[in-house]
Every structure is written in C-alpha cells, then in structure tokens.
Amino acid sequence: MELLVVIAIIAILAALLLPALASAKDRARTAFCMNNCRQLGVASHLYLTDNTDLFCNTFVVQGNNVVRVAWFNLLASYSGTTNLLLCPAFMLRPGAIEETNYPSAPTDAAFANYALNFHVGGCNWPEVWPSSAFPAARFAAFRNPSATVLLTDSGTQAVNTTDPTLCVTTQSPQKAGGFVLNDPADTQPAALVISATDPNWCGPELRHNRGRSAVAMADGHVEVKKAAAWYWAGTPWLYPTNGGQ
C-alpha cells in the first residue's frame, strides 16, 4: 500500500512539473534563437560597413542558375559559423516544401532557418532580376531602422491578404529552408511567397511561445513577435522607407 501511495505521489508531482519543464525548454530555445538573430544582425552591419553602407543581397545568381549564392554565404566571413542559421525550435513538418541546399558551390552548402527581408537585401541576377531593378538598401536611407524587419524565423507559404490574423498562422504550410522573406502582395520580381511549389521565398514561421517568431530589426535589436503585429499584404514593416508606419 505504501508503495502505491509513493508511486501516486510521484505521478502527481511529474504531472505538475512537466508543463513547467516544457515551458522552460521553450524559453531556452527562444533565447538561443534570438541570439542567432542578433549575431546575424551584427554580421549584416559588419558587411555594410565594408560595402558602402549597403546590406548584402538576399541572393546572387549567374547565368541560367549555374552559380547561386545566398545571403548567408555573403555573410559567412562575418558570422563565422553556419550554426547561427539553425533555430533549435525548428521541426520539419510532414508535407513541407523543402529547400535543402540553394547555394551551387559545395563549399557554400547550408540549410537556413531564417529568411532575409528582400526589401532590405534586394538581389542580383543580371539580365533577369538585376540589382539595378532590385538594389540592396542603404542603411542611411532607412526611415526607422528599429521598426524595419531585417530577418526572421522561416518559413511558410503566406496568403495574400491584408488580414494580419490570416496571412500567416501556426497552420500555414511550411517552407523548410526558405531564405527570402517578402511581402505576400508583391508580384515583383515574382509572386513566390504565396507559391505552393517554390521553397525559397516565404513568410515567417511561428515556432516560438505559442505562435510567435524571432524578428531581428535593421537597427540590430531582436524581438519575439506575433506575425499579426507586423506581417500582412502591404505591411510597412518590410519597407525601409516606411519602417513600420
């Protein structure tokens, strides 16, 4: 009888402690992710100080996709490790669209859990999507860097809607490895954020604190935010000239 009582007490204590332990684990993952975002933000600012105040491109392509380089390759010498690209809260979901390795060079191979804002980085694909049409932003031209998104947890297939509660949810289809964040209303250079087949362009993934994402702003600070607070069709939070306004 005494043994049964002890077992019952242990079971009750476990039931009481497990939710608290799970919550503590989630907070630890979120803190780790925020640090990743912060370090990637630092790397971005080191890059722009060496490149006439311009942020790095989200991607660079040559020819017919013969040579492909992503933003995390351009920041590699500043970030020092690809470990910063991996969010500890990321989980591959069934049915996800996967981008397992975008860069063409074997030495650049990497899988990213974060996406860089296209309106900050632009791109350079000569004769297709050239930098003259989609330039990287100059930091000095930002209206409000503290309210302009630099990068965030990725990625999902967004919906082209102005309703912030519907644009991206915890049930949005996953784009695992998506590394280019863009406005779901954008059709230039292409409407790929809402595409069900393109794995590279995406919206944020809500994998922290019951439906939030880690978001690094252009000034370097990091927040954990609900997507409804900053991501929808036409959102000002992605545009350096608007800065959340």
Beta strands, then each sheet from edge to edge (+ up, - down):
strand 1: 59-62
strand 2: 67-70
strand 3: 97-98
strand 4: 114-117
strand 5: 123-124
strand 6: 149-156
strand 7: 175-176
strand 8: 180-181
strand 9: 201-204
strand 10: 213-217
strand 11: 222-225
sheet 1: 2+ 1- 5-
sheet 2: 3+ 7+
sheet 3: 11+ 10- 6+ 4- 8- 9-
end
